[in-house]
Structure formats: C-alpha cells, structure tokens
Amino acid sequence: MQIAIEKVMYAYTLIAHLTPHEAKATRDRLAAHLAGMEADENVLAVEGMRYLRGADRVAKRRKARTSL
C-alpha cells in the first residue's frame, strides 16, 4: 500500500499545490481511506486519486459525457 500512496501523492502534488502541513494531512487521509483495501498497487493508486479528486468531479465528468 505504501507504493500506491507514494504514487498518488506524487501525482496529486503536481496538480494541487500543498504546503508541507497540507501534504501531511492529505497523506494521512489517503492512508486511512486505503487501509484495509485488498488490491494491487495500481488499483489502490487509482482509487486513491479518485478519493482525493472527489467523487463529485467524476460524477460531473461522466454526466457531461453522457449529455453529448
């Protein structure tokens, strides 16, 4: 799970400018969210990005695609 967290934090900090305190808080939230999930590192990384980006962003994007 640690590799997935590192991948997600690397990618997320490229799109969100976080202070060191915010980065630590985000890492802790992400670790808590992924704790107990059974999957390979890539699946966990995708789930982690989904979690940090927010479910509402994914829903809005899907809604926009279906309305075309």
Secondary structure as UniProt FT lines:
FT   HELIX           2..15
FT   HELIX           20..34
FT   TURN            35..36
FT   HELIX           41..53
FT   HELIX           55..66
//
